[in-house]
């Protein structure tokens, strides 16, 4: 494996790692968020600023996500799994190449 291929694989592995981290963080955020807390924030925002504010649209989307949790958790699980497959496929060859170079095994 030449240097340009190693660099390309490293970049892909790093980007994929951040995608995996994004999906895991999204999953934790969805699970930890309470619909009642979002409803209360929405009520307070509407009392303060009116019903059709940008913040209330975001809160409506968040409430929809929390109330339809199964759909969104499935999506995050697919993202985590796909990122793991890509990391395993490209990361294995990258790590082996680095270890062989470090250990000078031919």
For each residue, the residues with C-beta under 8 A, 3 or more apart:
1: 5 6 9 93 97
2: 5 6
3: 6 7
4: 7 8
5: 1 2 8 9
6: 1 2 3 9 10 94 97 98
7: 3 4 10 11
8: 4 5 11 12
9: 1 5 6 12 13 90 91 93 94
10: 6 7 13 14 94
11: 7 8 14 15
12: 8 9 15 16 86 90
13: 9 10 16 17 87 90 91 94
14: 10 11 17 18
15: 11 12 18 19
16: 12 13 19 20 83 86 87 90
17: 13 14 20 21 83 87
18: 14 15 21 22
19: 15 16 22 23 79 83
20: 16 17 23 24 79 80 83 84 87
21: 17 18 24 25
22: 18 19 25 26 79
23: 19 20 26 27 76 79 80 83
24: 20 21 27 28 76 80
25: 21 22 28 29
26: 22 23 29 30 72 76 79
27: 23 24 30 31 73 76 77 80
28: 24 25 31 32
29: 25 26 32 33
30: 26 27 33 65 66 69 72 73 76
31: 27 28 69 73
32: 28 29
33: 29 30 37 38 62 66
34: 37 38 66
35: 38 39 63 66 67
36: 39 40
37: 33 34 40 41
38: 33 34 35 41 42 59 62 63 66
39: 35 36 42 43 63
40: 36 37 43 44
41: 37 38 44 45 59
42: 38 39 45 46 56 59 60 63
43: 39 40 46 47
44: 40 41 47 48
45: 41 42 48 49 53 55 56 59
46: 42 43 49 50 51 53 56
47: 43 44
48: 44 45
49: 45 46 53 55 56
50: 46 53
51: 46 56
52: 56 57
53: 45 46 49 50 56 57
54: 57 58
55: 45 49 58 59
56: 42 45 46 49 51 52 53 59 60
57: 52 53 54 60 61
58: 54 55 61 62
59: 38 41 42 45 55 56 62 63
60: 42 56 57 63 64
61: 57 58 64 65
62: 33 38 58 59 65 66
63: 35 38 39 42 59 60 66 67
64: 60 61 67 68
65: 30 61 62 68 69 72
66: 30 33 34 35 38 62 63 69
67: 35 63 64
68: 64 65 71 72
69: 30 31 65 66 72 73
70: 73 74
71: 68 74 75
72: 26 30 65 68 69 75 76
73: 27 30 31 69 70 76 77
74: 70 71 77 78
75: 71 72 78 79
76: 23 24 26 27 30 72 73 79 80
77: 27 73 74 80 81
78: 74 75 81 82
79: 19 20 22 23 26 75 76 82 83
80: 20 23 24 27 76 77 83 84
81: 77 78 84 85
82: 78 79 85 86
83: 16 17 19 20 23 79 80 86 87
84: 20 80 81 87 88
85: 81 82 88 89
86: 12 16 82 83 89 90
87: 13 16 17 20 83 84 90 91
88: 84 85 91 92
89: 85 86 92 93
90: 9 12 13 16 86 87 93 94
91: 9 13 87 88 94 95
92: 88 89 95 96
93: 1 9 89 90 96 97
94: 6 9 10 13 90 91 97 98
95: 91 92 98 99
96: 92 93 99 100
97: 1 6 93 94 100 101
98: 6 94 95 101 102
99: 95 96 102 103 105
100: 96 97 103 104 105 106
101: 97 98 104
102: 98 99
103: 99 100
104: 100 101
105: 99 100
106: 100
